Amino acid sequence: MQFLELEGGYLAIAIFTLVITAFVTTRSFMAKNSFKKGMLSVGSFLTLAILLHYFITMARMEEVKVTFESGSNIICESRAIRKVAQTIIINQELGWKLEGDIFVSNEHERGFHAARCIVE
């Protein structure tokens, strides 16, 4: 389920790209084997890119969690206020807790997903 949560948007883009590839490769001006070659090559590339992104994101999330548990600062992107302070510092000393993959605090109305954070 975590894979769909993290990669859902990219999967939707990949499906759209495959639909476009199927449409273009089935036109009459394309070579006879274009559909098979196009879908195989584009599908393989998209699968590799999405899996690579997932594993890189999971590794970064684990690094963020370990760093947070050790007491160091974490920087997360805040999309709530776009004009000022687009990042927020998260630390255990500031009252933040880690619940699963989400950083939560009583002083903030929303939590921050570890996938959207980096080590300071």
Buried (B, 14 or more C-beta within 10 A) or exposed (E): EEEEEBBEEBBEEBEEBBEEBEEEBEEEEEEEEBBEEBBEEBBEEBEEEBEEEBEEBBEBBEBBBEBBEEEBBBBBEBEEEEEEEEEBEBBBEEEBEBEEBEBBBEEBEEBBBBBBBBEE
